[in-house]
Amino acid sequence: MKKLARLLVPMAVAALVAGCASPPPPQPDYPPPPPRKQTDAKTQLESGRRY
């Protein structure tokens, strides 16, 4: 019985301490990146890509 108590008491204390731990801080909200700068017609024709 003493072996069982020696095993359960530390486990119960650890569970209580873990339950009282503070929650992790919230993740920061980063603003969305700015929109891409519109390329001119010459750049679009030379690169062959449409942005």
C-alpha positions in Angstrom: 0.0 0.0 0.0 2.9 2.4 0.8 4.4 1.7 -2.6 1.2 2.6 -4.3 0.9 5.8 -2.2 4.5 6.8 -3.0 3.7 6.3 -6.7 0.3 8.1 -6.8 1.1 11.1 -4.6 3.9 12.5 -6.8 1.8 11.8 -9.9 -1.2 13.6 -8.4 1.0 16.6 -7.4 2.4 16.8 -10.9 -1.1 16.6 -12.5 -2.3 19.5 -10.2 0.7 21.6 -11.1 0.3 21.0 -14.8 -3.4 21.8 -14.6 -2.7 25.2 -12.9 -0.1 26.2 -15.5 -0.8 29.4 -17.4 -1.9 29.0 -21.0 0.6 29.8 -23.8 0.6 33.4 -25.1 -1.6 34.1 -28.1 0.0 34.1 -31.5 0.5 37.7 -32.9 -1.7 38.7 -35.8 0.6 39.9 -38.6 -1.0 42.2 -41.1 -1.4 40.8 -44.6 1.4 41.6 -47.1 0.9 44.6 -49.3 -0.5 44.0 -52.8 2.0 43.5 -55.6 2.9 46.5 -57.7 1.2 46.3 -61.1 3.8 45.8 -63.8 3.6 47.8 -67.0 2.7 46.4 -70.4 6.3 46.3 -71.7 7.4 44.2 -68.7 4.5 41.8 -69.3 5.3 41.5 -73.0 9.0 40.9 -72.4 8.6 38.3 -69.6 5.6 36.5 -71.2 3.9 36.3 -67.8 0.7 38.0 -66.8 0.8 39.2 -63.2 
